[in-house]
Amino acid sequence: MPFRPNHPADPDARDVNVQARRHIRKLIAKSLLYFAEREADNLRMVREHLLVLMDARPSQAQAQNLRSAYVLLGKQADAFHRAFRAALQSTIDDEARLAFPDAASVELRRVQPPDALEGMTLSLIDVCEVDRILLLDRVSLRFSAHYDASLSPLTQRLGVLLGLDAPSLSNNPFRPEVFVRAFLMAWEKCELDNQATDDLVQALAPRHCLNLAPLYDDLNATLMQAGVAAQQALRIKKSVDQRSNFAPLGPGSAPAPLTSGGELPHNINSAARSTWAGLAPAGRNIAAQARQFLQRLGIGSRPSTEGIGDDEGHTWTEAHGEQGQHSLAPADSEFMGYLGDLQAGAGASSSYQFLEGQNPSDHNILRQMRDLEQVRRAPELDRGTVDALAEVFDFVFADQAIPVQMKFVIGRLQIPVLKAAMIDRDFFLSNDHPARRLVDTLASASVAWAPEKGENDPLYVRIETTVKRVLNEFEDDLDLFSELLLKFTEFLFETEQQAQGRIEPAADHERKGESFDQALAHADEIVHARINALPKELPLAPFLAPFLTAQWREVLARAWQTAEENPQQWESVLTTMDQLIWSTQPKTKSEERRQLVAVLPDLVRSLNEGLDAIAWNGKERATFTRRLISTHMLAIRMTQPAATDTASAVLEEAAGKEAMQELDERLAGQLSGTGDAFDAIAQTFTRGLWFDFTIDQTTQHRCRLSWVSPMRTRLLFTNREGFDAFVRSEREVAALLRLGRLSVINETPIVSRALDRIMAEGELQLAA
């Protein structure tokens, strides 16, 4: 039974409040469990992002704070997790109490929000607390904007659950701000490093923390299953006098576009209807008729109701109630019988033969049947439904992302979907209409089918089987669409799991590669800093520059990757590098020469261990070793710097300069953060998106973004089964977008896109 929101005059308000509290407790439990199961992943992502920020050369103070937070979150992870769980539960509980508009009616104690300023002047608030509030607000805005698509439906349903007339994000106890605040409270509770607090919280970013979208989708689905509508639902009921509320469309009326925000039907009284009728001159095409029909349903901007009455002189509120609820006539029984006969005929023909070169739009049955006598005799409302749905299927047939064969399969749903739209008029008004969801899902899934796979491909077979069941079994029970949708989504989930198993080895390899690349970048900074710190009178020996920027760079990178588990190894390779540089500098004092003799055994052993670990062998290593021994012997025996007038010295000087230039170029590449609009688009790509990739002038490949590395330096693309994998960096993806070789496939539900297109065309015509 659908959930009824709490209204003061409702005699069952107490029962509704008990039900609401039960739902809220269930949502809280799901949220706490979601974070508890993923707390380690969340902390790992945050710490990885801190490393990236450190590598971006922030100010010295900020770098120190980020490094401190990175180390402390690693060492004190267990304590932080405990503090975060406690802070999260406390914060959500407080927010849940505040979310109820009437504390007495729900028997919950209203508490003062932690950041409320009501009744206080800024002069009475601690400056640090004001800064804390502003910091939370800045960071929370990023998360709220990022998760708006998943967050808005949840906020709307919570508003209905809590009986709010105008629900807002501040009433949502599960908004991102709550989780950010819990993170801050946990850090402060652990008292790890107060000076690092601001830099740590400012470093929190949606793409580098736990993904909240699955949580919001789960909470939203929980409320949907409980019967909580996305908005204060306006149900379409049968009129007492069985008359349609629509003025006759006439042979020349026109259809109109739907906007994604049009969830609720908005009625139009007699005065408004006469206005719309005056805008429909004879000779309008079907698209115009569909547009007018959709506008009358309430899709698009809502007509002004102020001062407008109905045929009997009643105002909008008097005629339709406080919520604007209105009545629409049920589907005409004679017309429904005619459609049932058409569907039976289509179902009897269990298969059809696809012919190359066929135009799918020629199979728009709804457009062709419009001039038949059975349709002409149907009520205006039913004729409008035919027109609007004909435009929707025209959009499906024209979508370039859907393979042609799939268009014919999905097109066979026209008659049963028309019946479903007439049984439940919410088809054009709600994304949750069962038939609409099935059409959207089948169209979206068909994008992944490649014609070369043939009609025996499991995806093709499953879509065709689903369509056949609709044709053969649907009469008037919309639950069939929900049942088939559930089975189809289960099939998609299973195939996705199989593909993910194939992707994981490649993803793991790329993940390790990215980690090593980040370690190499860090090693570059270390080497560059060490060399630049040398005094001018004691420059780096030229033959060392290629060694430090290549071989020892790799040794440093490997040690950095294990620095957390084995910090002694990291300190050892740093010390070895420093000793190596010092050992090659002139030794003019006897004390320095004695020190060199003492250091050499450990230095040689450490060098060999590091070079063996990276498997640097052969002629190059032997040449370097001889050159190093020669330098050490000269340093021990000579009291003056050796002359550098040999040909080999000139070559070493050139090689050293070239190595330093390459090092500078690598560092410059790491710091270059500027980009154009294509770089910005590439940064938004997430796992699961589909693309068309133009390989050459004659070859195009459809691929899916199956995995994105933590630092987004590697994007793994595959086909539906997880094969044909290839990897591109985010910059390479932006370059492909710039060249037009990579294009994103629109994954917005196709019915919404079709209705938006219809509406947009109407606006363009008006503008013209």
N, C-alpha and C positions, 0 to 999 in steps of 0.2 A: 504494500500500500504506500502511495507517495507520502513523503513527510510533509506535514502541515506546519508552517512557521507559527511562532507564538504571536498572538494578537491579544491585547487586553480584554477584548470582549469575548474571546473564545472560551467556552465553558470547559474545554478539555486542555486548557493552557498548562495546568499542573502536570498532566501526563506528557504533554509535549516537552515540557522542560526536563522532565526525568529522562525522556528519550534523547533530548539534545545533550544532556550531561553524559549519557552513556556513549554517544557518538564521539564527543570531545575526548573522553577518557581513552577510547579506542585509538583515536588519531594520535594522542600523546604517546601512547604505548608504542605505536608503529614508528613514530619519529625517534624516540629514545633507542629502540631496537636498531633502527637503521644506522644511527651514528655509532652505537656500541659495536656493531658488526664490522664497521669500516673505519674505526678510529685510527688504526695503524696506517691504513692507506691515506687517510686525511693528513696525518702528521708527516708522512713521507712526502706527499705532494707539496706541502707547505715548505718543508726543509729544502727540497729540490729547487723550489722557486727562490728561496733565499740565496742559494748558491749562484743562481743566474744573476740575481741583483748584485751580488758581490763582484761578479765578473764584469759588470757594466761600469766599473770604476766610479762608485759614488764618492761622496766626501769621506774624509778619514774618519770622522765621528760616526757617520752613518754606516760605513763599512764595518767598523768595530762593533756597532750595535747588532748588525745583521749577523756577523760572525758569532757573536755571543749567543744570540737567539738560536742560531743553527746548532751550535754545540750543546747548549743547555736543553733544548727540546729533544736532542738525541739521548743525552745522559739521563734526563729526568722524565723520560717518556711515560713510564708507569704512573708516576705521581701526577703528571699533567692529565693523563687520561682519566684518573679518578676525580680530579678537580673539575674537569670538563663535564663529566657525566652529572656530577652534583649540581654544577652551575646551570647546565642545560635543563635539568628537571625543574629546578627552582624557577628559572626564567620562564619556561613554558607554562608552569602552573600559575604564576603571577599573571601572565598575559591572558591565559584562559579565563581567569576570574574577571579581568578587566574587559574581556570581550563581550560579556553578557550585559545588555543594556539595562536590565532591571535586576539588581542584586537580590532583592527580597524574593522575587518570583522564582529564582533558581536556587535559593538558599545557599548562595556563595558570598563570602565576605569580600567586599570591594576593597582593594588595596591601592595605595598610592603608587603610581608608576615611578620607577627609579629615576627617570629623567624629566619628570613633570616639573614645570616652572610655575604652575597655577598658584596665584596668591602670593608670589614671592617677587622681589625685585632682584635684578642682577647684582646689586650691591650686597645682597645677603647670601649669595651663592659663592662657594669657594671657586676661585679662578680655575684651579686644576679640574674641578668637576665640570665646569663649562667647557673647557678644552676637551675633556673626555667625551662629553655629549656630542660636540661638533665632530670629533674624530670618528665616533661610531656612525654618525649620520653620513659623513663623506664616504666611508667604506661601504656602508649598507646600500647606498644608492647604486653602486656598481653592481652588486648582487641582484638587487630588485630589478634593475633594467635588464640584466642578463637573463633572468628567469621569468620575465613578464609573461611569456606565452603559457608557461605551466602554472604560474602563480595566479593570474587573473581568474581563470575558471574556479580555482579553489577558493579564492576570496569571495567570489559571487555565491558559491554554494554555502560557505560558512555564514555569509550574510543571511541567506534563507534559513539556515539551521538556527541561527540566533535571533531571527525575527527582526533584522535590521532593515529599515526602509532604504537606506543608502549605504551599503557596505563599502568600506574602503580598506586599503592595505593595513592601516593602523589597527583595524579590528581583527586582523588575521594573526592568531597566536603562533603561527608557524612561518611567518615571513622571515627572510634572510637575516634581518637585523637581530632577531632573537638568537640565531646561531652565532653571529659575529660577536654579540654581547657576551654570550657564554664563553666564547674563546678568550675574550679579553679578561673576563672574571677569573677564568681558570689560570691564566698566566699571572694575574695579580695575586691570586690565592697562593700559588706556589712560591711567590716572592723570589723568582729566579734572577731577574735583572731589571730593576725599575727603569733604568735609563734607556733600555732597549724597547720599552713598551710601545711607544709611538711608532717607531720604525717598523716593528714587527706587525702591528695591526694595519698600518698603511700598506704593508707588503701583501696583505691578503687580497686575492683576486679570484673571481669566479672560476677561471680556467685552471687555476693552480690550487684549488681546494676540492673537497669532496663534491661530486656532482649532485646537486639537489633536485634536478629535474625528475629522476625516477621516484624520489620520495614524494614530490608534489603530485605526480601522476598517480601514485598509489593512494595517497590521501584522497585525491579527487575521485578515483574509482571506488573507494570505500563509501564515500558519500553518495555516489551515483547508485551503487547497489542498495543503499539504504533508502533510495527514493527521493533524495534531496535534489531539487531541480537547480539548474545553473542560475536561474533568476526566479523571481516570484512568478510562478507559471500561470499563464492565462490559458486555460483549457478551452478548446473549441467544442461547443455543445450544440445539440440539435435545437432548432428554433421551435417555439410553441406552435407557430402557424406554418412550419415547414417551408417558409419562404427564404430565398437567398437574400443576404444583406448587400449583394452586389447589384448595381445598376446593370442593365444589359450591355454587354461588350459591343454587340453589333458586329457586322461583317468587317468593319474597318477599324476596330480598336487595336491597341498595341501593347506588347509585353515589356517588362522593365527589369533592370538589374538588381541583384541582391548584394548587400554589403555584408562583410563578415560579422559585423556587430549586430545584425538584425536577428536576435534570438526570439524576440517576443512579437506576436501579431498585434498590430495597432488598428483598431476599427475606424471606419470613416462614416460619419452620420449622413443624413440626407443632403444637408447643405454642401458638405465636402464632396459627396458623390456626384452631385450635379455639376460641381466645378470640374471634377475629373472628366465627366462625360463631355463637357464642352471642349475639352482639349483633345478629343479623339475624332478628327474629321474622317470622312469616308476615304477608303483606299489605303489605309495603313497596312503594312506587311505583318507577317506573323511575329517577327521580333518586336515590333511596336506593341502588338496585342499582348504578348507575354510580359513586356515591360509594364504596361498599365495594370495587368493582373497582379504582378508582384508588388507594385506600388500600393495597390489597394489592400493587399495582405498586410502591409506595414513594413515591407523591406525598403530600406533607404531612410530618408528623414521622416520623422513622425509629423503628421499634419497638426497644426495648431488646433486645440480643442476649446480654447477659451472663448466663451460666448456663443458656442455653436450648439444647437439643440437637435433632437431627432424629429421624426415626422410628427410626433404628438406633442412637441414643444418642450420635452424634457431636456435637461442639460446632459453633457457627457457623463458626469458622475451619476446622475439620477438614472440614466438609461442603461449604464453598463457597470455600475458598482464602483467601489473605491479603487479597485485594481484595473479598471478599464476592461474587465472581462466581457467578451462578446460572443455571439452565436453565429455559426455558419451552418448552412443546410447540409445534411448528409449526402453522400453520393447517390445519384439517381439509380434506382434499382434496375430499370430497363437498360440503361447504358452499361452498368456493371455486368449484366448478363451478356450483353454483346461482347464486352471485353473478355469475359470468361470463355466464350466460344473461340475468340481469336487466339487466346492463350492455349486452349486445348489443341487447336490445330498446329500451333508452333511446337507444342510439346510432343505431339505425335510424330513430327519430323525430328527425330532424335539427332540427326546430323545434317550437315550441309557441306557442299563442296566449294572451297575457296578457289576462285579463279584469279590468276595473276592479272593485275591491271584494273581490278574492280575498284570502284570508288565507294568507300564505306558510307558516305553521306547519301548515296542513292538508296540505302537501306534504312533511311529514317522513316519507319512506319508511321510514327505519330504525325509527321508532316504530311505524308501522303493521305492518311485517313481523315484529315481535317475537313475535306469537302464531301465526305460521305454523308448520306442522309441520317444515319444513326448518330453521328456526331452533331449534326445541325439541330437535331431534336433535343439534344442534351441541354441541361441548364447552363446558364452563363458561367457559373463557377467551375463546372466540370470542363467546359470548353476552354476556359482560361488555363486550367491545369494541363490540358493537352498541349496548348500552345507553349506554355513555359517549359514543359518537359521536352518538347520537340527541340527547343533552343538548347537545352542542357545537353541532349544527346548529339546535337550538331557539334557542340564544343568538344565532346568526347571523340567524335569521329575526326575532328580536325586536329586533335592533339598530336604533335609530331613525335612525342616521346613514347606513345603507345604503339607497338607494332601493329601493322595492318590486320594481320590475322586475329589478333586479340580484340581489335575494334569490332570485328564481326561477331566474335563470341559474346562480348559484353553487350553488344547492341541487341542481342536476342532478349535482353531483360526489359525492353521498352514497355511491353504490355503489362507484365506483372508489377513493374515499378510504378506505372501509371495507376494501376488499381490500388497499390499501397499508398500512393500519394493522395488518392481520393478517399480512402478509408481514414487515414490520419493526415489532416491538412497541414501538420507541422513539417512536412517534408521540406518545404522551401524556407522554413523558419528556424529549424533546429538541426545542428550537426549530429545530434544524437538519434535522429529518426532511423529505425532499424534498416529500412530499405536504402536510405541514403548512405549510411555507414557501409553497407555491403558494396554498393557501387563504388564508393570512394576507395575502399580497401582493394577490391579487384583491379580497379584502374591503376592504383599505386603499385600493386604487386606485378602487374603485367609489364611494367617498365623493365623489370629484371630479366624478362624472357628474351632470348636471342633467337631469331627465326631459324638460324642454322641448327639449333637444337632439335627442331622438328616437333611434330605434334605428339610424339611419344614422351616428350620431356615431362617429368613429374609436375612441374609448375603448370604447364599448359593443361595437362590432364586434370589437375585439381580444379583449376578455374572452370574448365568446360563442365566437369562433373557438378560443380556448385550451381552453375547456370541451369543445367538440365534439371536438377532437383527443384529449383524455383519454378521452372516451367511446368513440371509434372505434379508438384505437390501444393503450390500456393493457391489458396482460395480466398480466405479473408483473415487468416491468423498471422499477424505480423511477427509472432514469435519464431516463425520458421526462418525469417531473415536473421534474427539474433542467433539462432542455433547454428545456422550455416556459417555465420561470421565467426562464431566461437571456434568451430571446427577448422575453418580456414586459417585463423590466426594461430591455432595450435600447430598446424602444418608449417606455417611460416617460421614459428619459433623453433621447431625441430630442425628444419633445414638450416636455419641461422646457427644453431648450436653445432651442427656438423661442419658448416663452413668455418666457424670460429676455431674448431679443433685443427683444421688445416692451416689456418692463418697464424696460429699461436707460435709455431717454430720460427717462422719468418719474422714475426713481431718481436720475439725474444732476441733473435740475432740483431735486429735493428736497434732494439733497446740497449743492448750491450754496446753496439757501435756508437750510439749517441752518447752514452755515458763516457766512453773512451774519448770521443771528440771533445766533450766538455772538459775532461781531465787534461787533454792536450792544450786546450785554450788556457786553462789555468797554469799549466807549465810554461807556456809562452810568456805569461805575465811575470812569473817568477824569474825566468831567465833574463827577460828584458830589464826587470828591476835590478837584478844583481849586476848586470853589465853596466847599466847607467850609473850605478852607485860607486863605481871604481873612480879613484882620483885621476886627474888628467896626467899626472906624472907617472902613474902606474897603469897604463891601459891594458886591455885584454890582449893576450898573445894571439896574433892573427889566426894561427892554426886551430885555436880552441873554438872560435866562433862557429864554424860549421858543425863541430862535434856537439857543442852545447845546444844549438838550435835544432839539431836533428836527433842524434842517438841519445844523448842525455835527456833531451826533452821527453822522449818516449819512456825512459826510466822513471823520470819524475811523474809522468802521467799515470803509470801503473802503480806507483807508490801512493799517489793521491787517491786513487780509486779505493784503496784499502786503508786509508789514513784513519778512518774512524775505528776499525777493528785492530789496526796495527800502527799506532802513532809513532812507535820507535823507528819503524822502517822509513816513514816519511822524513823524520828528523835526520835519519842517517844519510839519505840521499842528498838532502840539502847541505849537510855538513861536508859530504864528499865533494859536492860541486864547489863549495867555498874553498876547501883545501886545495882542490885542483887548480883553481884560478890563482890562489896565493903561491902555490908551488912553482908556477911557471913565470912568476915575476922575478926580476933580478935580485940576487941576495948579495949585498955588498958588505954585510957585517958577518963576522964569524959566528955570532950568536944565532943569526938567522939561518946560516948554513947548518949548524948543529941541530937546530929545530927541524929543518927540512929532512935531514937524515933520520930523525926520530919518527917523523910523520909518514915517510914513504911506505913502509911495510903495510900499515893499515890502509893507506890511501890506495895502493895498488890492489889489495885484496877487495876493497869495496868497489873499485872500478870494475874489476873482473866479474864480481857477483852481479852487478847491475847489467853489464853488457851480455853476460851469459843468459840472464833472464829474458832479454829481448832477442836472443839468438843472433847477435851481430858478430859474424865470423868472417873468415876469408882474408883476402888481400888488403882490403880497406882497413880492417882492424889492425892487421900486422903493421901497416904503414903508420897508422896513428900511434901505435905503441912505441915503435922505433923513434918517432919524432918526439914523443913525450920523454922517453929515456934520455935522448940526446939533450933535451932542454934541461932536465934535472941534473945531468952530469956537468953541464956548463955552469949551472947555478951553484953547484957544490964547489967546483974547482976555481971559478973565476971570481975575482974581486971587482971587476968592472963589467958593465953590460956588454954583451957580444955585439959586434958590428952586424948590420943588416943590409949588406950590399950584394948578397948573392941573388942569383936568378930565382932560386926556390923561395926566398923571402918575398920577392915581388909577386909570385904566384899565390903564396899564402895570403898576402895582403888583399889581393883581388878576390880570392875565395871568401875571406872573412867579411869583406864589404858586401858581397853578394848574399851571404847568409844573413847578415844583419838587415839587409833590405827586404828579404823575404819575411823575416820575423816582423818587421814594421808593417808590411802589407797584411800579414795575417791578423795582427792586432787591430789595424784600421778596419778590416772586414768585420771583426767582432763588434766594433763600436758603432758601425754605420747603422743607425736605426731609422733613418728617413725612408719613406716610401710613398707611393702614390695610392690612388683609390684601389688599384688591383691588389696591392699588398694588403690593404685594409680588408678587402673581401676575403683574401686567402686566409687571413687570421681568424675569420669567423667560421671556417669550415669545420664540421664535426663529423665524427664517425657515423656512417650510414647514408651519407649523401651520395646521389648518383650523378654521373657525369658522362658526357660524350667527349671522347678524346680523339682528335683528328691526328692520325699517325702520318699520313701523307695525303696527296691530292685525291687519292682513290680509296683510301682505307680509313674507316672510322670505327672506333672501339668503344663499347659502352662498359663502364667500369664503376665500381663502388669504392668510396673511401672506407676501407675496412679497419684501419687502425691509425692512430696519431700518436707519435712518440711524446713523452712527457714534456720535452723542451720544444716540440713542434719543428724540429729540424728534419724529421722524416715522416712522410705521409705515405702509407702503404695502400695501394689500389689493387683490387682483384675483381674477378667476375662474381656472379652470384654464389657459385660453389666454393669460392675461396682459392681458385686457381688463377693462372696467368698473372701472377703478382709482379708489380713493379713499384719502385720507390722514387719519390721526388721530395726535395726539400720545399719548405714553404715559399722560399724565394723563387724556386723553379716553377712551382704551381702558379705564382703570381705572373711570372713571365709567360707561361702558356695562356693564361687568361688574357694577358695584354696582346698576345699575337692572335687571339681568337681560336686557338687550337684546343682549348678546354672550355666547355660550357656546362653550367649547372642545370640539372633537370629540376624543374619546379615540383616540389613535393606538397604544395598546398592541396588539400582535398579538392578533387576535380569539380564537384558540384558547386562548391563555394566559388571557385575560379570562374565557372561558367556563369553563375548569377552575377558576379562582379563585372564580368565582361558585358553582359546584357545592360546592366545599369550604366556602365561607363560609356557605352555607345549612345545611350539616351542622353547623357549629359553633353557629349560631344555634339550631338544633333541640336540640342538646345543652344549650345554656345555658338554653333554655326548660324 
